[in-house]
Amino acid sequence: MKNKNLLKFITISFFLIFIFSVPIITLFTEDKKISEIENKILTQLPRISFENICNKKFMKNFDEYTSDQFPLRANFIKLKNTYNYIIGQREFRDIYVGKNNKLMEKYKFNKESVDKNISNILNTASYMYESFNIKSKLMVVPTSIAFYKNDLPNFCISDNQKDSLDYINNSISNKDFLNFYTPYDILSKNKDKYMYYNTDHHWTQLGAYLSYLDMFDYKYDNKILFNNYNKVSDDFYGTYYSKALLPMIKGDSIYSYSTFNNFKIEVDFDKTYNTLYDNDKLNGKNKYQYFLHGDPAFAIIYGDKNKSNEVIVFKDSYAHNLLPFLTNNYSKIHVVDPRYYNIDLEDYLNKNPNITEALFINNIQSFNSTFYK
């Protein structure tokens, strides 16, 4: 009886200490602006006003604030997710945990967004062809879940990406000014290789190089694939890990092709580098920013001086570790991210008459959202 009472006392004591100490710790702890491990901007203390109290915005924002600024938040999430994993949960914020702790993102085909992106690309490509005689190519890259279905939990729900890619291809077929390419087949043939990060949504530079060689019809063998392909980091924890936050997941290794590094690049109008890879980014959380010095809205890469033709690339971040290979094919690669930079296309093409081709590069998840506006 005494032991039961003691247990009750200890339980109640811990509960009361927790309830009263957390608000006090939160009050006297400086608010954090971002959670690097979750890759998330944290809610700040909401402004108190009569209007915000009446429309209930204050309490809603305050709930989000206390949740985001919770002391040792990431540790508690890890603990909670670990417990849920032990009791059988295998989905965390649309991330599936498969065999051997393989992380993959749920994919659900969004016809409305895909149709809108197709329409906007067709309009842009048609304009460039009619006004500047520039032909375009659309490259859509599948994500890892397309190839490793046998590793997924039995209950998972994910649409077939090959069907989505065929839908995109059929929607733009028979256009003189726009061709479609997907590396689905070449990646499927090489799915036993390290083509995708386990903790992140991006592909590795090996996957990008395979796709580049296939897209340009270059012959290759394993000697070419792994020549000067070197490890630069072995503790990369990407976006999938930030969503799942399971401590048993191991970090990824990052490899890069050193022969495609020493090229000049101008980034966002105010920065210039003599390399395409940024070693300083390997010291931060988002190590994928090692490729192309972050996530530039605009860039110019100076490639082969013996070439005369130039290309304009409209991209998401999947393009970052593929773009270095284009230095083989073009004297300049003009890079635009439509999410961050609304380029005056007519003015830019008039000022850069050597641009003879356009390339749209997206992974299928970004193409599945409203990307081109």
C-alpha positions, 0 to 999 in steps of 0.5 A: 500500500505504501509503495502504491501511494509513493508511486502516486506521489512521484507521478503527481509530483513529476506531472506538477513540476512539468506543468509549472516548469515548462511555461517558466522555462519558455518565458525566460528562454530566448525564442528561436526563429528556426528549427534546423533539425526540423527544417522549419520556421518557428512561430514567434510570440503573437501580438496582443490586440483586442481584434486578435483576441476577438477573432481568436487569432491570438489563441490559435497563434499562441498555441502554435507559439507554445508548441514551436518554442517548447523547451527541448522540442526536437528531443521530445518529438524524437522521443514521441516518434520513437515510441510510436515507431516501437508500437508499429507506426511507419508513417510520419508527416507523409514519410514512410519508414520502409525496410532497413529504415529506408525513408520515402515520401508519399506521392499523390497525383495532383491533376490540377497542379500538373495541368497548370504547370504543363499549360504554363510551360507550353505557353513559355516554350511556345513564346520562346520558339515563336519569338526567338526560335528557341526549342525547349525540353522538359525533364521530370525526375521521379523520386525514390518511392517510384523504385523501391516499392518492395521496401515500403510498409504494406499499408502505404498509399502512393500513386504510380509515378510512371503513370504520372510521367506518361500523362505529362508526356502525352499532354505535350506530345506532337509539339515542335517546340517542346520535347519531354524527357524523364530518366525513369528507365535509366534510374530503374535499371540502376536502382541498386546503385546509390542514386537517392539519399535516404534522409532527403528528397533529392537524388545523388549526383550519381543519379543525376550523372546517369540521367545526364549521360542518358539524356545526351545519348552518351555511352558510359560504363562503371569506370566513367560513372565512378571516375573522380567521384569522391565522398565529401560528407558522411553525416547528411540529414535531409528533409525526410529525416526532418519530418520523421525525426527518428534517432535510429536513422543513419545519415547519408554520404554525399559524393561529388564529381571533382572534375565538374567543380572548377567553373565560374558561377555568378549567383543572385547578381551579387556573388561570384565563385570560381567553383560550383561546389561550396565546402562551407555548406558541408558544415551546416544542416542543409548539406545539399546546398553544397551543390551550386552554393545554396538555392539560388534564384538566379545564376550564370555558370560559365562552361566550355569556352570552345562552345558558342551556344548557351542554354537557359534552365528553369529549375527546382533544386533537383537541378543543382547537382546536374547542372555542372555536367552541362558545362560540357555542352554549353559556353554559358548556362543561365539558371532561373528558379521561378519560385524566387525570381520572376524574370523578364524573359523577353528582355533577357533573351534579347540581351542574350542572343546566344541562348539557343535552347531552354531546359525545364528541370523538376522533380515530380513532387514539385511538378505535382504542386503549383510550381510555374505560375 
